[in-house]
Amino acid sequence: MAAKQKILIVDDDENIAELISLYLVKECFDTQIVHDGEAALAAFESYAPNLILLDLMLPGIDGYQVCREVRSRSNVPVIMLSAKGETFDKVLGLELGADDYMMKPFDSKELVARVKAVLRRYQSVREEAASSDIKCVEYPGLVVNLSNYAVLYQGRQIDMPPKELELLYFLASSPNQVFTREQLLDHIWGYEYIGDTRTVDVHVKRLREKIKDSDDWSLATVWGIGYKFELKNP
């Protein structure tokens, strides 16, 4: 029998945490609950979860810092939970490397669906990378290696959260092909973000801050449509 996938639930509201756990246990997940940031980081090491459900407003170390610490050590999927609906909060969470962001209160079926979708996507990427000796694209001054999740830009290794790297690899693997935001959401995140195409824009913005266009290629916006990795001298 396959081992149950483990979900770490981090929320200072005990009732909400227990409710989330109940939903997930019914779907045959194993869960562990902690109520603050320090306990979350300790449980991340000892429990080794397959996915983290992370509330933002925590006593002590907040959810943003927990996500930052986790992402510095691991690519484990993180879904942020928050009662804060401002665009700034959501964008910041995605910029720190969260895989998804859900508003409280949320529907239990949607929460379970998003957990399953994020886990499927994460497993698919890992299997895809493992099935090939090397999944790598290379252009002048840029190497994107999906096999070991590494990016070399002008000879320097660039740190990137998994979704940024996957987005860059996907675009660079199909040079000059235009993708809509919806197509990118579906491919990189594995399901639709209920029309929230800002997710793609945030990740492209972060990529552009880390890698600048060259004389040979650029990460180009196709106005009114989406994005493409453009070769200037094909």
C-alpha positions in Angstrom: 0.0 0.0 0.0 1.3 3.4 -1.0 2.2 5.7 1.9 -0.2 8.5 2.5 0.8 12.0 1.4 1.5 14.2 4.4 0.1 17.7 4.8 1.4 20.1 7.3 -1.3 22.5 8.5 -0.1 25.8 10.0 -2.8 27.9 11.5 -3.2 29.7 14.8 -7.0 29.2 14.8 -7.4 25.7 16.2 -10.9 25.3 14.9 -10.0 26.1 11.4 -6.9 23.8 11.5 -9.0 20.9 12.9 -11.6 21.5 10.2 -9.0 21.5 7.4 -7.5 18.3 8.9 -10.9 16.6 8.9 -11.4 17.4 5.2 -8.0 16.1 4.3 -8.1 12.9 6.4 -11.4 12.0 4.7 -9.5 12.2 1.4 -6.8 9.8 2.8 -4.1 12.3 3.6 -2.0 12.2 6.7 -2.0 15.6 8.5 -0.1 17.3 11.3 -1.2 20.6 12.8 1.0 23.4 14.3 -0.1 26.8 15.4 2.9 29.2 15.1 5.8 29.9 12.8 8.6 28.4 14.9 6.6 25.1 15.3 6.0 25.1 11.5 9.7 25.3 10.7 10.5 22.5 13.2 7.7 20.3 11.9 8.9 21.0 8.3 12.1 19.2 9.3 10.7 16.4 11.4 7.5 15.6 9.6 8.8 16.1 6.0 5.5 17.0 4.5 4.5 16.6 0.9 2.7 20.0 1.0 2.3 22.9 3.5 -1.0 24.7 4.1 0.3 28.0 5.6 -1.7 30.7 7.3 -0.1 34.1 7.0 -1.1 35.7 10.3 0.8 33.7 12.8 2.2 34.6 16.2 6.0 35.1 16.3 7.3 34.3 12.8 4.6 35.1 10.3 3.7 33.0 7.3 5.7 35.1 4.9 8.9 34.4 6.8 8.0 30.7 7.2 7.5 30.5 3.4 10.8 32.3 2.8 12.7 29.9 5.1 11.0 26.8 3.6 11.7 27.9 0.1 15.4 28.5 0.9 15.7 24.8 1.7 13.1 23.0 -0.4 10.8 23.0 -3.4 7.9 21.4 -1.3 4.6 22.9 -2.4 3.1 25.7 -0.3 -0.5 26.9 -0.4 -1.0 30.1 1.6 -4.2 30.7 3.5 -5.3 34.2 4.5 -8.2 36.4 5.4 -6.4 39.3 3.8 -7.7 39.8 0.3 -5.6 42.7 -0.9 -3.7 42.2 -4.1 -0.5 43.2 -2.5 -0.7 40.3 0.0 -1.4 37.8 -2.7 1.4 39.1 -5.0 3.9 39.1 -2.1 3.0 35.5 -1.2 3.5 34.4 -4.9 6.7 36.3 -5.1 8.1 34.4 -2.1 7.5 31.1 -3.9 4.0 30.0 -2.8 2.3 27.7 -5.3 -1.2 28.9 -4.5 -3.1 31.4 -2.4 -6.5 30.9 -0.9 -8.8 33.4 0.8 -10.6 32.6 4.0 -13.4 31.6 4.3 -12.9 28.9 1.7 -15.0 26.1 0.4 -13.8 22.7 1.7 -14.2 21.0 -1.7 -12.2 23.8 -3.4 -9.4 23.5 -0.8 -9.1 19.7 -1.3 -9.2 20.2 -5.1 -6.4 22.7 -4.9 -4.3 20.5 -2.6 -4.7 17.6 -5.0 -4.0 19.8 -8.1 -0.8 21.3 -6.6 0.5 17.8 -5.6 -0.3 16.4 -9.0 1.6 19.2 -10.7 4.6 18.8 -8.4 4.7 15.1 -8.8 4.4 15.4 -12.6 7.3 17.8 -12.8 9.5 15.6 -10.7 8.6 12.5 -12.8 9.2 14.4 -16.0 12.6 15.5 -14.8 13.5 12.0 -13.6 12.4 10.4 -16.9 15.0 12.2 -18.9 18.7 12.4 -18.5 18.8 16.1 -19.0 15.9 18.6 -19.6 17.8 21.7 -20.4 17.6 24.7 -22.8 20.5 26.9 -23.6 20.9 30.2 -25.2 23.7 32.8 -25.3 24.2 33.8 -21.7 21.3 31.7 -20.3 21.0 28.0 -19.3 17.8 26.7 -17.8 18.1 23.2 -16.4 14.8 21.6 -15.2 16.5 18.4 -14.2 18.3 19.9 -11.3 16.3 23.2 -11.1 19.2 25.4 -11.9 19.5 28.6 -13.9 22.8 30.1 -15.1 22.7 33.7 -16.3 25.8 35.2 -17.7 27.8 32.5 -15.9 26.2 33.1 -12.5 23.7 30.8 -10.8 20.4 32.5 -10.2 18.1 31.5 -7.3 14.5 31.0 -8.4 11.4 29.6 -6.8 10.2 26.4 -8.6 7.3 28.1 -10.5 9.5 30.9 -11.8 12.0 28.3 -13.2 9.3 26.1 -14.6 7.7 29.1 -16.4 11.0 30.2 -17.8 11.8 26.7 -19.0 8.4 26.2 -20.6 8.7 29.5 -22.5 12.3 28.9 -23.5 11.5 25.4 -24.7 9.2 26.8 -27.3 11.0 29.9 -28.6 8.9 32.5 -30.5 5.7 30.7 -29.6 3.1 32.9 -28.0 1.2 31.6 -25.0 -1.8 33.1 -23.4 -1.9 33.7 -19.7 -4.6 31.1 -19.4 -2.4 28.5 -21.2 0.5 29.3 -18.9 -1.6 29.0 -15.8 -3.0 25.6 -17.0 0.5 24.2 -17.8 2.6 25.5 -15.0 0.0 25.5 -12.2 -1.9 22.5 -13.4 -5.4 24.1 -13.2 -7.1 27.4 -13.7 -6.7 30.1 -11.0 -10.3 31.1 -11.5 -9.3 33.7 -14.0 -6.6 35.2 -11.9 -4.0 35.9 -14.7 -2.1 38.3 -12.4 -0.3 35.2 -11.1 1.5 34.9 -14.5 2.2 38.6 -14.6 3.8 38.5 -11.1 6.1 35.6 -12.1 7.1 37.2 -15.4 7.9 40.4 -13.5 10.1 38.5 -11.1 11.9 36.8 -14.0 12.6 40.1 -15.7 14.2 41.4 -12.4 16.6 38.5 -12.4 17.4 38.0 -16.1 17.6 40.9 -18.5 16.9 40.7 -22.2 20.0 40.2 -24.3 20.8 41.0 -28.0 19.9 37.4 -28.8 16.7 36.8 -26.9 14.1 38.4 -24.7 11.1 37.6 -22.5 8.6 39.4 -24.6 5.0 40.6 -23.9 2.5 40.1 -26.7 0.0 42.8 -25.8 -3.5 41.6 -25.4 -2.5 37.9 -25.6 0.4 36.8 -23.3 4.1 36.1 -23.4 6.8 34.5 -25.5 10.5 33.7 -25.3 11.6 35.7 -28.4 14.7 34.9 -30.4 15.9 38.1 -32.0 18.3 36.3 -34.5 16.6 32.9 -35.2 
